[in-house]
């Protein structure tokens, strides 16, 4: 997350971070962000990020990355939000996960439209363009 934030800031962009009090207390917070929201719990953090976002992107990462992304997709399924969800599949990092999701659809555990609605690309520019188009399409009046 820090590398992405640094790249955005270096190119003149704005970065908003959302961190829990416990992580901020351990000095894990990025010191140079445009804005930093500090919340009490991880649940509040995810809700705040969802409120601030137009889309959700999963980059290669670990358990926390998977958990946060799957919750965002689940929220689409439950109608809590309709934000597009994308996967940046760098060097095939998520190939096995994507095959598993297809298997879960084939065996009836996950609805096909939910998985088919994910936007997947190995190119960040393409992914952002497709997410922007999807976000525009889901906005009322468009």
C-alpha positions as CSV (number, residue, x, y, z in Angstrom):
1,X,0.0,0.0,0.0
2,X,2.8,2.4,0.8
3,X,4.5,1.9,-2.6
4,X,1.2,2.7,-4.4
5,X,0.6,5.7,-2.1
6,X,4.2,7.0,-2.8
7,X,3.7,6.6,-6.5
8,X,0.4,8.5,-6.5
9,X,1.9,11.3,-4.4
10,X,5.0,11.5,-6.5
11,X,2.9,12.0,-9.6
12,X,0.9,14.8,-8.0
13,X,-2.1,12.8,-6.9
14,X,-4.0,12.8,-3.6
15,X,-4.0,9.8,-1.3
16,X,-6.5,9.1,1.5
17,X,-5.6,6.4,4.0
18,X,-7.8,4.7,6.5
19,X,-6.1,3.0,9.4
20,X,-7.2,1.6,12.8
21,X,-6.1,3.3,16.0
22,X,-4.1,0.3,17.1
23,X,-2.1,0.3,13.8
24,X,-1.6,4.1,14.0
25,X,-0.4,3.7,17.6
26,X,2.3,1.3,16.3
27,X,3.5,4.0,13.9
28,X,2.5,2.0,10.8
29,X,0.6,4.9,9.3
30,X,2.1,6.6,6.2
31,X,3.2,10.1,7.2
32,X,2.9,11.8,3.9
33,X,-0.7,11.2,2.9
34,X,-3.0,13.9,1.8
35,X,-5.5,12.7,4.4
36,X,-5.5,10.0,7.0
37,X,-8.7,8.8,8.7
38,X,-8.1,6.9,11.9
39,X,-10.9,4.6,13.0
40,X,-11.4,2.3,16.0
41,X,-11.9,-1.1,14.3
42,X,-11.2,-3.1,11.1
43,X,-14.9,-3.2,10.5
44,X,-15.0,0.6,10.6
45,X,-12.0,0.8,8.4
46,X,-13.6,-1.4,5.7
47,X,-16.9,0.5,5.9
48,X,-15.0,3.9,5.6
49,X,-13.0,2.7,2.6
50,X,-16.2,1.5,1.0
51,X,-17.8,4.9,1.6
52,X,-14.8,6.7,0.1
53,X,-14.3,4.5,-3.0
54,X,-15.8,4.4,-6.5
55,X,-14.5,0.8,-7.0
56,X,-12.5,-1.9,-5.3
57,X,-9.2,-3.2,-6.6
58,X,-7.3,-6.2,-5.3
59,X,-3.5,-6.2,-5.8
60,X,-1.3,-9.2,-4.9
61,X,-1.2,-9.6,-1.2
62,X,-2.0,-11.9,1.7
63,X,-4.8,-12.9,3.9
64,X,-5.9,-9.4,4.7
65,X,-6.0,-8.5,1.0
66,X,-8.1,-11.6,0.2
67,X,-10.5,-11.0,3.2
68,X,-11.1,-7.3,2.4
69,X,-11.7,-8.0,-1.3
70,X,-14.0,-10.9,-0.7
71,X,-16.0,-8.9,1.7
72,X,-16.4,-6.1,-0.9
73,X,-17.6,-8.7,-3.4
74,X,-19.9,-10.2,-0.9
75,X,-21.4,-6.7,-0.3
76,X,-22.1,-6.5,-4.0
77,X,-23.9,-9.8,-3.7
78,X,-25.9,-8.6,-0.7
79,X,-26.8,-5.3,-2.3
80,X,-24.9,-3.2,0.3
81,X,-23.1,-1.5,-2.6
82,X,-22.8,-1.8,-6.4
83,X,-19.2,-0.7,-6.8
84,X,-17.2,-2.6,-9.5
85,X,-14.6,-4.9,-8.1
86,X,-11.3,-5.5,-10.0
87,X,-8.4,-7.8,-9.8
88,X,-4.9,-6.7,-10.9
89,X,-3.5,-10.1,-11.9
90,X,0.2,-9.3,-11.9
91,X,2.3,-12.1,-13.5
92,X,-0.7,-14.5,-13.0
93,X,-0.6,-14.0,-9.2
94,X,-4.4,-14.7,-8.9
95,X,-4.7,-17.4,-11.6
96,X,-5.2,-20.2,-9.0
97,X,-7.8,-18.1,-7.1
98,X,-9.7,-17.3,-10.3
99,X,-9.7,-21.0,-11.2
100,X,-11.1,-21.7,-7.7
101,X,-13.8,-19.1,-8.1
102,X,-14.8,-20.8,-11.4
103,X,-14.9,-24.1,-9.7
104,X,-17.0,-22.7,-6.9
105,X,-19.5,-21.4,-9.5
106,X,-19.4,-24.8,-11.3
107,X,-20.3,-26.6,-8.0
108,X,-23.0,-24.2,-7.2
109,X,-21.5,-22.4,-4.2
110,X,-21.0,-19.0,-5.8
111,X,-23.4,-17.3,-8.3
112,X,-21.9,-17.1,-11.8
113,X,-22.8,-13.5,-12.3
114,X,-20.9,-12.5,-9.2
115,X,-17.7,-14.0,-10.5
116,X,-18.3,-13.0,-14.1
117,X,-18.8,-9.4,-12.9
118,X,-15.2,-9.2,-11.6
119,X,-13.0,-7.1,-13.8
120,X,-9.6,-8.8,-14.2
121,X,-6.6,-7.5,-16.0
122,X,-2.8,-7.9,-15.8
123,X,-2.5,-4.3,-17.0
124,X,-3.2,-1.5,-14.4
125,X,-4.2,1.1,-17.0
126,X,-6.7,-1.3,-18.6
127,X,-8.0,-2.3,-15.2
128,X,-8.6,1.3,-14.2
129,X,-10.2,2.2,-17.5
130,X,-12.6,-0.8,-17.2
131,X,-13.4,0.0,-13.6
132,X,-14.1,3.6,-14.4
133,X,-16.4,2.6,-17.2
134,X,-18.2,0.1,-14.9
135,X,-18.5,2.8,-12.2
136,X,-20.0,5.3,-14.6
137,X,-22.4,2.7,-15.9
138,X,-23.7,2.0,-12.4
139,X,-24.2,5.6,-11.5
140,X,-27.9,6.6,-11.7
141,X,-28.7,8.7,-14.8
142,X,-25.9,7.2,-16.9
